Amino acid sequence: MINITLPDGTIKKYPKGTTAIDIAEEISSGLARNVLAAEINGEVWDATRMIHHDSKLKLLTWNDKNGKMAMWHSSAHLMAEALEALYPGIKLAIGPPIENGFLL
């Protein structure tokens, strides 16, 4: 078992390999539907990545800056895949998402 510390200081025990989305679902199915990513010990993770050690957890939604950044980052990858399929040989720029999402 691992100890997961929630933002309010509550510590809960979970099996090793539990994911942030598993924890969100246990709290509320509505919350789980809104989770975009998670902060594990201050590092942004995919919400489906398994947690194997005692950790501090913050579930990220659209209301969190890092939640928005995770969504924009993932969306940028999807958009790039679509553009490569539509325009073979296209040259794509690299870089993180900007403050307000995409620059089009």
N, C-alpha and C positions, 0 to 999 in steps of 0.2 A: 504494500500500500504506500501511496505517496500523500503528502500533505499539500493542499492547494489553499493559498491564502487569497481571499477575495478582497476587493477594494475597501470594504467596510471593516476589515480586520478579522472576519470570520475565517476559521480554518476548518476545512472539510477533508476527509480522507476519501481517496479514490484509488482504484486499481492502477498499477503502472500501465501505460499505454492509453489511458483516458485522453480524450481530445477536448479542446475548448468547446466545441459544438455539443459534445456529450454533456458537459457541465451546464451549458446554456439551456439545453433541452430539459435537464433536471430542474432548473430554476423556473423556466416558463417556455412553452412552445412558441409563444409570441416573440420572446426575446431571441430564441434560436433562429426564427425566421429573419430577424433583423441583423444578426451578427455577420459582419463582413470579414473580420480577422480577429486576432487576439494579441495582446501584449503578454508575453511570458518573461518574467524577470526583466521588464523594460524593453524587450526585443519584440518586434512585430513578427508574428508567425501566421501561417495559414491556419484557419480554425479547425482544420481536419488533421493537423500534424499531431502525432502522439506525444504525450508528456510522460517522461520516465523518471523525473526527479521532483523533489519538493520544490514548489514554485509559487511565485506571486502571479496572479492572473487578473487581467483586465479584459473584458469582452468589448470589442470595438464595433460600433455601429456607425451609420451615416452621421450621427451627432458628434462623433469624435474626429479630430483632424486626421489622426492616423488611420481611422476607418475609411475616410474619404480617399486618402492617399493610396491605400491598399486597393480600393475599388478602381480608382483611376489607373493604377499600375496594371492591374489585371485586364481592365478594359483596353488599355493600349496594346497589350499582347494580342488580344482577340481581334482588334481592328487591324493590326499588322498582318495577322494570319489571313484575314479576309482580303486585304489589299494585295498580298502576295498571290493569292488564288486568282484574283481578278486581273492583275497586271504582273505576269511573270517577269522577273528581272528587275522589278521596282527596287529603287534604292531607298532604304529607310534610315532616318536619323536615330540616334540613341539618346537616352537621357531619362531622368525621372519625370514623373508628372509635375506640372506646374501648379501653383497655388490654387487656381480655379479650375483645374481639370486638364482640358486639352487646349492646344493652340491650333486653331483651324483657320 
